[in-house]
Amino acid sequence: MKSMDDLLRDLIKTVGAKGALVVTNDGMVVAGFVRSDTRKDVVGALSSFLISATNRCLMQGNVGGFNRIFLNATHGKILIQALKGYFVVVLTDQFSDKTQLIDGTMRTASKLRKLTTIQN
């Protein structure tokens, strides 16, 4: 079976991402890779903020938790896919294909769920 790092490297290649990480809900980076112009700890902190703020708003609205956050920004996109207790965070440029990004991330998330290190 491939390691978590191998799966994230494959995801980066498949979707042409700038980076892919597995983070905890408090922003700790478990595994992953980003380009040299990006700091993992900053991506982890941003992810933590987005996760907690989104969850708080959804709970206040009695909507429940989320499965995925997709953020379009001026210079890129961020996809946060929920796993059981962890999150896959993928960074791409603004021109990446959304469908390919989601499909590739979902395939990787499925493989990551099978790893004993992230099963509850």
MARBA-959211 format. One record per residue: residue number from 1; residue in three letters; x, y, z of N, C-alpha, C, O in turn. Coordinates in Angstrom, 3 decimals, decimal comma, padded with zeros to 6 digits. Example, Ala and Ser with C-alpha at 12.3 -4.5 7.8 and 13.67 -1.06 7.14 Angstrom:
+-----+------+----------+----------+----------+----------+----------+----------+----------+----------+----------+----------+----------+----------+
! seq ! type !     n_c1 !     n_c2 !     n_c3 !    ca_c1 !    ca_c2 !    ca_c3 !     c_c1 !     c_c2 !     c_c3 !     o_c1 !     o_c2 !     o_c3 !
+-----+------+----------+----------+----------+----------+----------+----------+----------+----------+----------+----------+----------+----------+
!   1 !  ala !  013,190 ! -005,690 !  007,800 !  012,300 ! -004,500 !  007,800 !  013,200 ! -003,300 !  007,800 !  014,236 ! -003,319 !  008,465 !
!   2 !  ser !  012,850 ! -002,250 !  007,080 !  013,670 ! -001,060 !  007,140 !  012,900 !  000,030 !  007,870 !  013,409 !  001,138 !  008,039 !
+-----+------+----------+----------+----------+----------+----------+----------+----------+----------+----------+----------+----------+----------+
//
This chain:
+-----+------+----------+----------+----------+----------+----------+----------+----------+----------+----------+----------+----------+----------+
! seq ! type !     n_c1 !     n_c2 !     n_c3 !    ca_c1 !    ca_c2 !    ca_c3 !     c_c1 !     c_c2 !     c_c3 !     o_c1 !     o_c2 !     o_c3 !
+-----+------+----------+----------+----------+----------+----------+----------+----------+----------+----------+----------+----------+----------+
!   1 !  met !  000,840 ! -001,181 !  000,000 !  000,000 !  000,000 !  000,000 !  000,888 !  001,248 !  000,000 !  001,926 !  001,284 !  000,660 !
!   2 !  lys !  000,474 !  002,240 ! -000,729 !  001,235 !  003,484 ! -000,802 !  001,146 !  004,246 !  000,516 !  000,186 !  004,104 !  001,273 !
!   3 !  ser !  002,162 !  005,052 !  000,769 !  002,159 !  005,892 !  001,964 !  001,314 !  007,147 !  001,718 !  000,944 !  007,453 !  000,585 !
!   4 !  met !  001,025 !  007,848 !  002,783 !  000,279 !  009,095 !  002,685 !  001,013 !  010,091 !  001,787 !  000,394 !  010,764 !  000,961 !
!   5 !  asp !  002,330 !  010,181 !  001,952 !  003,125 !  011,090 !  001,116 !  003,045 !  010,708 ! -000,357 !  002,915 !  011,577 ! -001,219 !
!   6 !  asp !  003,122 !  009,408 ! -000,649 !  003,021 !  008,945 ! -002,039 !  001,678 !  009,324 ! -002,650 !  001,619 !  009,778 ! -003,792 !
!   7 !  leu !  000,605 !  009,140 ! -001,896 ! -000,733 !  009,470 ! -002,393 ! -000,866 !  010,966 ! -002,663 ! -001,480 !  011,362 ! -003,654 !
!   8 !  leu ! -000,300 !  011,796 ! -001,797 ! -000,377 !  013,249 ! -001,994 !  000,471 !  013,689 ! -003,185 !  000,068 !  014,577 ! -003,937 !
!   9 !  arg !  001,643 !  013,075 ! -003,363 !  002,463 !  013,376 ! -004,545 !  001,719 !  013,013 ! -005,828 !  001,730 !  013,769 ! -006,798 !
!  10 !  asp !  001,075 !  011,847 ! -005,820 !  000,289 !  011,417 ! -006,987 ! -000,836 !  012,407 ! -007,275 ! -001,098 !  012,731 ! -008,433 !
!  11 !  leu ! -001,497 !  012,884 ! -006,230 ! -002,580 !  013,857 ! -006,401 ! -002,057 !  015,144 ! -007,038 ! -002,674 !  015,681 ! -007,957 !
!  12 !  ile ! -000,932 !  015,630 ! -006,553 ! -000,343 !  016,851 ! -007,101 ! -000,066 !  016,692 ! -008,595 ! -000,364 !  017,586 ! -009,387 !
!  13 !  lys !  000,500 !  015,556 ! -008,968 !  000,789 !  015,298 ! -010,381 ! -000,487 !  015,167 ! -011,203 ! -000,571 !  015,696 ! -012,312 !
!  14 !  thr ! -001,466 !  014,471 ! -010,669 ! -002,707 !  014,204 ! -011,397 ! -003,492 !  015,469 ! -011,709 ! -003,988 !  015,634 ! -012,823 !
!  15 !  val ! -003,606 !  016,364 ! -010,731 ! -004,439 !  017,558 ! -010,922 ! -003,619 !  018,810 ! -011,204 ! -004,185 !  019,891 ! -011,373 !
!  16 !  gly ! -002,297 !  018,683 ! -011,257 ! -001,449 !  019,847 ! -011,512 ! -001,507 !  020,859 ! -010,390 ! -001,532 !  022,066 ! -010,635 !
!  17 !  ala ! -001,529 !  020,373 ! -009,162 ! -001,682 !  021,244 ! -007,993 ! -000,363 !  021,891 ! -007,593 !  000,717 !  021,410 ! -007,936 !
!  18 !  lys ! -000,480 !  022,986 ! -006,864 !  000,678 !  023,650 ! -006,271 !  001,091 !  022,949 ! -004,982 !  002,231 !  023,062 ! -004,532 !
!  19 !  gly !  000,143 !  022,226 ! -004,402 !  000,430 !  021,515 ! -003,171 ! -000,761 !  020,712 ! -002,710 ! -001,894 !  020,958 ! -003,122 !
!  20 !  ala ! -000,491 !  019,747 ! -001,850 ! -001,539 !  018,935 ! -001,246 ! -001,071 !  018,532 !  000,145 !  000,064 !  018,092 !  000,328 !
!  21 !  leu ! -001,952 !  018,687 !  001,114 ! -001,624 !  018,408 !  002,506 ! -002,740 !  017,625 !  003,170 ! -003,890 !  017,670 !  002,733 !
!  22 !  val ! -002,396 !  016,913 !  004,220 ! -003,378 !  016,383 !  005,155 ! -003,177 !  017,181 !  006,440 ! -002,070 !  017,238 !  006,977 !
!  23 !  val ! -004,251 !  017,795 !  006,928 ! -004,175 !  018,612 !  008,140 ! -005,241 !  018,174 !  009,129 ! -006,252 !  017,579 !  008,757 !
!  24 !  thr ! -004,994 !  018,480 !  010,398 ! -006,004 !  018,259 !  011,432 ! -006,910 !  019,486 !  011,484 ! -006,610 !  020,514 !  010,878 !
!  25 !  asn ! -008,017 !  019,372 !  012,212 ! -008,929 !  020,517 !  012,276 ! -008,310 !  021,722 !  012,981 ! -008,796 !  022,842 !  012,821 !
!  26 !  asp ! -007,247 !  021,512 !  013,757 ! -006,579 !  022,646 !  014,397 ! -005,376 !  023,149 !  013,597 ! -004,590 !  023,952 !  014,099 !
!  27 !  gly ! -005,232 !  022,679 !  012,356 ! -004,223 !  023,227 !  011,453 ! -002,870 !  022,549 !  011,462 ! -001,954 !  022,995 !  010,771 !
!  28 !  met ! -002,722 !  021,485 !  012,226 ! -001,438 !  020,765 !  012,237 ! -001,289 !  019,980 !  010,934 ! -002,185 !  019,236 !  010,537 !
!  29 !  val ! -000,153 !  020,157 !  010,284 !  000,109 !  019,460 !  009,025 !  000,630 !  018,060 !  009,352 !  001,668 !  017,906 !  009,995 !
!  30 !  val ! -000,107 !  017,044 !  008,899 !  000,253 !  015,652 !  009,127 !  001,215 !  015,174 !  008,050 !  002,193 !  014,484 !  008,339 !
!  31 !  ala !  000,932 !  015,544 !  006,811 !  001,768 !  015,153 !  005,676 !  001,473 !  016,101 !  004,532 !  000,457 !  016,796 !  004,527 !
!  32 !  gly !  002,375 !  016,119 !  003,563 !  002,080 !  016,901 !  002,375 !  003,261 !  017,643 !  001,811 !  004,356 !  017,681 !  002,372 !
!  33 !  phe !  002,976 !  018,235 !  000,665 !  003,989 !  018,951 ! -000,089 !  003,381 !  020,215 ! -000,668 !  002,234 !  020,219 ! -001,116 !
!  34 !  val !  004,160 !  021,288 ! -000,654 !  003,774 !  022,536 ! -001,310 !  005,001 !  023,071 ! -002,036 !  006,133 !  022,698 ! -001,729 !
!  35 !  arg !  004,760 !  023,944 ! -002,995 !  005,883 !  024,559 ! -003,706 !  006,714 !  025,381 ! -002,734 !  006,260 !  025,742 ! -001,648 !
!  36 !  ser !  007,931 !  025,666 ! -003,145 !  008,873 !  026,362 ! -002,259 !  008,426 !  027,776 ! -001,893 !  008,889 !  028,328 ! -000,895 !
!  37 !  asp !  007,527 !  028,373 ! -002,690 !  007,065 !  029,727 ! -002,380 !  005,860 !  029,735 ! -001,432 !  005,274 !  030,788 ! -001,181 !
!  38 !  thr !  005,493 !  028,564 ! -000,907 !  004,340 !  028,443 ! -000,016 !  004,775 !  027,749 !  001,270 !  005,531 !  026,779 !  001,241 !
!  39 !  arg !  004,284 !  028,262 !  002,399 !  004,626 !  027,668 !  003,692 !  003,507 !  026,738 !  004,154 !  002,337 !  027,122 !  004,179 !
!  40 !  lys !  003,877 !  025,520 !  004,518 !  002,897 !  024,549 !  004,994 !  002,160 !  025,046 !  006,230 !  000,948 !  024,866 !  006,348 !
!  41 !  asp !  002,889 !  025,670 !  007,152 !  002,252 !  026,106 !  008,393 !  001,203 !  027,187 !  008,135 !  000,198 !  027,251 !  008,843 !
!  42 !  val !  001,423 !  028,025 !  007,142 !  000,445 !  029,060 !  006,791 ! -000,792 !  028,426 !  006,170 ! -001,917 !  028,824 !  006,473 !
!  43 !  val ! -000,586 !  027,435 !  005,299 ! -001,716 !  026,721 !  004,704 ! -002,500 !  025,992 !  005,797 ! -003,731 !  025,985 !  005,780 !
!  44 !  gly ! -001,794 !  025,385 !  006,737 ! -002,456 !  024,713 !  007,859 ! -003,277 !  025,682 !  008,690 ! -004,410 !  025,374 !  009,061 !
!  45 !  ala ! -002,719 !  026,851 !  008,987 ! -003,443 !  027,854 !  009,778 ! -004,659 !  028,385 !  009,027 ! -005,732 !  028,532 !  009,612 !
!  46 !  leu ! -004,502 !  028,673 !  007,736 ! -005,632 !  029,127 !  006,925 ! -006,719 !  028,060 !  006,882 ! -007,903 !  028,367 !  007,014 !
!  47 !  ser ! -006,319 !  026,822 !  006,701 ! -007,280 !  025,718 !  006,666 ! -008,032 !  025,606 !  007,983 ! -009,250 !  025,428 !  007,995 !
!  48 !  ser ! -007,316 !  025,710 !  009,080 ! -007,939 !  025,632 !  010,403 ! -008,989 !  026,724 !  010,576 ! -010,088 !  026,469 !  011,068 !
!  49 !  phe ! -008,640 !  027,943 !  010,166 ! -009,586 !  029,054 !  010,274 ! -010,824 !  028,802 !  009,425 ! -011,948 !  028,978 !  009,895 !
!  50 !  leu ! -010,618 !  028,389 !  008,169 ! -011,750 !  028,141 !  007,271 ! -012,632 !  027,008 !  007,785 ! -013,858 !  027,091 !  007,719 !
!  51 !  ile ! -012,010 !  025,956 !  008,293 ! -012,763 !  024,818 !  008,837 ! -013,590 !  025,237 !  010,038 ! -014,785 !  024,949 !  010,102 !
!  52 !  ser ! -012,960 !  025,920 !  010,997 ! -013,685 !  026,290 !  012,224 ! -014,764 !  027,333 !  011,948 ! -015,863 !  027,237 !  012,494 !
!  53 !  ala ! -014,469 !  028,328 !  011,113 ! -015,466 !  029,361 !  010,811 ! -016,649 !  028,774 !  010,047 ! -017,800 !  029,115 !  010,319 !
!  54 !  thr ! -016,363 !  027,893 !  009,094 ! -017,441 !  027,263 !  008,325 ! -018,294 !  026,379 !  009,214 ! -019,522 !  026,439 !  009,158 !
!  55 !  asn ! -017,657 !  025,563 !  010,031 ! -018,417 !  024,701 !  010,945 ! -019,280 !  025,512 !  011,905 ! -020,437 !  025,171 !  012,149 !
!  56 !  arg ! -018,710 !  026,585 !  012,447 ! -019,451 !  027,430 !  013,392 ! -020,693 !  028,028 !  012,724 ! -021,780 !  028,004 !  013,302 !
!  57 !  cys ! -020,536 !  028,557 !  011,524 ! -021,673 !  029,155 !  010,807 ! -022,727 !  028,114 !  010,447 ! -023,925 !  028,366 !  010,581 !
!  58 !  leu ! -022,284 !  026,951 !  009,993 ! -023,233 !  025,903 !  009,632 ! -023,994 !  025,396 !  010,852 ! -025,194 !  025,135 !  010,770 !
!  59 !  met ! -023,308 !  025,256 !  011,972 ! -023,972 !  024,800 !  013,203 ! -024,969 !  025,836 !  013,706 ! -026,059 !  025,481 !  014,154 !
!  60 !  gln ! -024,604 !  027,108 !  013,634 ! -025,532 !  028,161 !  014,052 ! -026,775 !  028,194 !  013,177 ! -027,856 !  028,558 !  013,640 !
!  61 !  gly ! -026,623 !  027,818 !  011,925 ! -027,762 !  027,780 !  011,011 ! -028,485 !  026,441 !  011,026 ! -029,393 !  026,213 !  010,226 !
!  62 !  asn ! -028,082 !  025,553 !  011,936 ! -028,679 !  024,212 !  012,056 ! -028,607 !  023,429 !  010,747 ! -029,538 !  022,706 !  010,392 !
!  63 !  val ! -027,488 !  023,581 !  010,035 ! -027,310 !  022,900 !  008,762 ! -026,460 !  021,641 !  008,920 ! -026,552 !  020,730 !  008,097 !
!  64 !  gly ! -025,646 !  021,576 !  009,951 ! -024,752 !  020,438 !  010,155 ! -023,356 !  020,739 !  009,649 ! -023,052 !  021,870 !  009,269 !
!  65 !  gly ! -022,509 !  019,723 !  009,647 ! -021,129 !  019,891 !  009,210 ! -020,999 !  019,895 !  007,705 ! -021,983 !  019,713 !  006,989 !
!  66 !  phe ! -019,782 !  020,102 !  007,223 ! -019,536 !  020,148 !  005,782 ! -018,705 !  018,949 !  005,350 ! -018,033 !  018,318 !  006,166 !
!  67 !  asn ! -018,757 !  018,647 !  004,074 ! -017,908 !  017,614 !  003,481 ! -016,764 !  018,223 !  002,683 ! -015,681 !  017,648 !  002,584 !
!  68 !  arg ! -017,026 !  019,401 !  002,114 ! -016,036 !  020,011 !  001,234 ! -016,196 !  021,525 !  001,241 ! -017,308 !  022,053 !  001,267 !
!  69 !  ile ! -015,050 !  022,212 !  001,217 ! -015,024 !  023,665 !  001,014 ! -014,238 !  023,895 ! -000,273 ! -013,133 !  023,376 ! -000,430 !
!  70 !  phe ! -014,801 !  024,662 ! -001,181 ! -014,100 !  025,017 ! -002,419 ! -014,037 !  026,533 ! -002,481 ! -015,071 !  027,201 ! -002,510 !
!  71 !  leu ! -012,829 !  027,076 ! -002,501 ! -012,629 !  028,511 ! -002,468 ! -011,926 !  028,966 ! -003,741 ! -010,833 !  028,498 ! -004,059 !
!  72 !  asn ! -012,565 !  029,884 ! -004,465 ! -011,942 !  030,511 ! -005,631 ! -011,370 !  031,852 ! -005,205 ! -012,085 !  032,681 ! -004,642 !
!  73 !  ala ! -010,104 !  032,070 ! -005,465 ! -009,466 !  033,341 ! -005,141 ! -008,865 !  033,923 ! -006,422 ! -008,849 !  033,263 ! -007,461 !
!  74 !  thr ! -008,385 !  035,124 ! -006,345 ! -007,834 !  035,797 ! -007,514 ! -006,702 !  035,010 ! -008,155 ! -006,638 !  034,893 ! -009,379 !
!  75 !  his ! -005,810 !  034,469 ! -007,333 ! -004,625 !  033,801 ! -007,868 ! -004,602 !  032,300 ! -007,633 ! -003,552 !  031,675 ! -007,780 !
!  76 !  gly ! -005,734 !  031,706 ! -007,270 ! -005,731 !  030,263 ! -007,077 ! -007,015 !  029,742 ! -006,461 ! -007,962 !  030,483 ! -006,198 !
!  77 !  lys ! -007,006 !  028,453 ! -006,245 ! -008,147 !  027,767 ! -005,650 ! -007,656 !  026,904 ! -004,501 ! -006,536 !  026,395 ! -004,514 !
!  78 !  ile ! -008,523 !  026,753 ! -003,508 ! -008,237 !  025,871 ! -002,383 ! -009,422 !  024,935 ! -002,238 ! -010,574 !  025,369 ! -002,208 !
!  79 !  leu ! -009,127 !  023,648 ! -002,149 ! -010,143 !  022,646 ! -001,893 ! -009,813 !  021,994 ! -000,563 ! -008,701 !  021,508 ! -000,358 !
!  80 !  ile ! -010,786 !  021,984 !  000,343 ! -010,632 !  021,300 !  001,624 ! -011,673 !  020,193 !  001,652 ! -012,875 !  020,456 !  001,682 !
!  81 !  gln ! -011,201 !  018,955 !  001,642 ! -012,082 !  017,790 !  001,641 ! -012,002 !  017,121 !  003,012 ! -010,918 !  016,761 !  003,471 !
!  82 !  ala ! -013,146 !  016,956 !  003,656 ! -013,180 !  016,345 !  004,977 ! -012,933 !  014,844 !  004,894 ! -013,492 !  014,153 !  004,042 !
!  83 !  leu ! -012,096 !  014,360 !  005,782 ! -011,932 !  012,943 !  006,059 ! -012,402 !  012,755 !  007,500 ! -012,812 !  013,722 !  008,141 !
!  84 !  lys ! -012,353 !  011,581 !  007,997 ! -012,808 !  011,351 !  009,365 ! -011,764 !  011,894 !  010,347 ! -010,795 !  011,207 !  010,669 !
!  85 !  gly ! -011,961 !  013,111 !  010,815 ! -011,037 !  013,722 !  011,759 ! -009,866 !  014,464 !  011,133 ! -009,099 !  015,116 !  011,841 !
!  86 !  tyr ! -009,720 !  014,375 !  009,831 ! -008,639 !  015,024 !  009,115 ! -009,204 !  015,679 !  007,860 ! -010,371 !  015,487 !  007,518 !
!  87 !  phe ! -008,366 !  016,452 !  007,181 ! -008,795 !  017,153 !  005,974 ! -007,691 !  017,086 !  004,932 ! -006,510 !  017,222 !  005,253 !
!  88 !  val ! -008,084 !  016,873 !  003,679 ! -007,150 !  016,975 !  002,563 ! -007,286 !  018,393 !  002,025 ! -008,389 !  018,837 !  001,709 !
!  89 !  val ! -006,178 !  019,096 !  001,923 ! -006,165 !  020,472 !  001,430 ! -005,341 !  020,489 !  000,144 ! -004,183 !  020,073 !  000,130 !
!  90 !  val ! -005,955 !  020,976 ! -000,934 ! -005,272 !  021,016 ! -002,227 ! -005,251 !  022,463 ! -002,715 ! -006,274 !  023,147 ! -002,712 !
!  91 !  leu ! -004,076 !  022,914 ! -003,133 ! -003,876 !  024,265 ! -003,646 ! -003,596 !  024,194 ! -005,136 ! -002,753 !  023,409 ! -005,570 !
!  92 !  thr ! -004,288 !  025,000 ! -005,923 ! -004,051 !  025,033 ! -007,366 ! -003,992 !  026,480 ! -007,838 ! -004,272 !  027,409 ! -007,080 !
!  93 !  asp ! -003,624 !  026,654 ! -009,098 ! -003,694 !  027,996 ! -009,661 ! -005,142 !  028,299 ! -010,057 ! -006,009 !  027,428 ! -009,977 !
!  94 !  gln ! -005,392 !  029,515 ! -010,478 ! -006,760 !  029,956 ! -010,780 ! -007,333 !  029,320 ! -012,042 ! -008,536 !  029,410 ! -012,285 !
!  95 !  phe ! -006,488 !  028,679 ! -012,847 ! -006,933 !  028,121 ! -014,116 ! -007,231 !  026,619 ! -014,057 ! -007,620 !  026,030 ! -015,065 !
!  96 !  ser ! -007,057 !  026,008 ! -012,910 ! -007,254 !  024,558 ! -012,814 ! -008,721 !  024,194 ! -013,030 ! -009,623 !  024,987 ! -012,762 !
!  97 !  asp ! -008,931 !  022,985 ! -013,518 ! -010,267 !  022,482 ! -013,795 ! -010,906 !  021,977 ! -012,502 ! -010,379 !  021,074 ! -011,852 !
!  98 !  lys ! -012,034 !  022,563 ! -012,138 ! -012,700 !  022,235 ! -010,871 ! -013,113 !  020,771 ! -010,813 ! -012,914 !  020,116 ! -009,790 !
!  99 !  thr ! -013,682 !  020,250 ! -011,888 ! -014,138 !  018,862 ! -011,892 ! -012,971 !  017,895 ! -011,722 ! -013,055 !  016,941 ! -010,949 !
! 100 !  gln ! -011,886 !  018,145 ! -012,443 ! -010,703 !  017,291 ! -012,322 ! -010,131 !  017,371 ! -010,906 ! -009,712 !  016,358 ! -010,346 !
! 101 !  leu ! -010,114 !  018,564 ! -010,334 ! -009,602 !  018,756 ! -008,981 ! -010,434 !  017,978 ! -007,967 ! -009,883 !  017,271 ! -007,123 !
! 102 !  ile ! -011,751 !  018,104 ! -008,045 ! -012,622 !  017,401 ! -007,104 ! -012,516 !  015,892 ! -007,294 ! -012,392 !  015,156 ! -006,315 !
! 103 !  asp ! -012,562 !  015,422 ! -008,536 ! -012,477 !  013,983 ! -008,804 ! -011,162 !  013,389 ! -008,299 ! -011,154 !  012,347 ! -007,644 !
! 104 !  gly ! -010,059 !  014,057 ! -008,605 ! -008,750 !  013,577 ! -008,154 ! -008,631 !  013,573 ! -006,644 ! -008,071 !  012,644 ! -006,061 !
! 105 !  thr ! -009,157 !  014,608 ! -006,011 ! -009,108 !  014,695 ! -004,552 ! -009,969 !  013,613 ! -003,917 ! -009,573 !  013,019 ! -002,914 !
! 106 !  met ! -011,138 !  013,350 ! -004,486 ! -012,015 !  012,314 ! -003,941 ! -011,368 !  010,923 ! -004,058 ! -011,473 !  010,115 ! -003,135 !
! 107 !  arg ! -010,709 !  010,646 ! -005,172 ! -010,014 !  009,364 ! -005,320 ! -008,902 !  009,231 ! -004,276 ! -008,735 !  008,177 ! -003,662 !
! 108 !  thr ! -008,151 !  010,308 ! -004,088 ! -007,077 !  010,289 ! -003,097 ! -007,644 !  010,161 ! -001,688 ! -007,110 !  009,410 ! -000,873 !
! 109 !  ala ! -008,722 !  010,888 ! -001,392 ! -009,341 !  010,818 ! -000,068 ! -009,804 !  009,395 !  000,237 ! -009,670 !  008,924 !  001,367 !
! 110 !  ser ! -010,341 !  008,723 ! -000,755 ! -010,789 !  007,342 ! -000,577 ! -009,611 !  006,435 ! -000,210 ! -009,727 !  005,577 !  000,665 !
! 111 !  lys ! -008,494 !  006,633 ! -000,878 ! -007,298 !  005,847 ! -000,581 ! -006,737 !  006,191 !  000,800 ! -006,274 !  005,311 !  001,526 !
! 112 !  leu ! -006,782 !  007,482 !  001,156 ! -006,273 !  007,903 !  002,464 ! -007,113 !  007,324 !  003,602 ! -006,576 !  006,981 !  004,655 !
! 113 !  arg ! -008,421 !  007,213 !  003,396 ! -009,294 !  006,644 !  004,427 ! -008,910 !  005,208 !  004,763 ! -009,125 !  004,744 !  005,883 !
! 114 !  lys ! -008,341 !  004,509 !  003,786 ! -007,966 !  003,112 !  003,991 ! -006,695 !  002,953 !  004,816 ! -006,427 !  001,875 !  005,346 !
! 115 !  leu ! -005,922 !  004,010 !  004,925 ! -004,691 !  003,939 !  005,708 ! -005,042 !  003,901 !  007,187 ! -005,870 !  004,687 !  007,648 !
! 116 !  thr ! -004,445 !  003,028 !  007,909 ! -004,777 !  002,887 !  009,332 ! -004,412 !  004,113 !  010,143 ! -004,964 !  004,317 !  011,224 !
! 117 !  thr ! -003,502 !  004,931 !  009,653 ! -003,081 !  006,099 !  010,418 ! -004,150 !  007,163 !  010,511 ! -004,063 !  008,047 !  011,363 !
! 118 !  ile ! -005,192 !  007,100 !  009,630 ! -006,243 !  008,112 !  009,723 ! -007,627 !  007,501 !  009,884 ! -008,631 !  008,186 !  009,687 !
! 119 !  gln ! -007,695 !  006,224 !  010,239 ! -008,991 !  005,625 !  010,531 ! -009,253 !  005,732 !  012,023 ! -008,343 !  005,575 !  012,837 !
! 120 !  asn ! -010,499 !  005,999 !  012,375 ! -010,855 !  006,099 !  013,799 ! -011,389 !  004,785 !  014,295 ! -011,743 !  004,666 !  015,468 !
+-----+------+----------+----------+----------+----------+----------+----------+----------+----------+----------+----------+----------+----------+
//
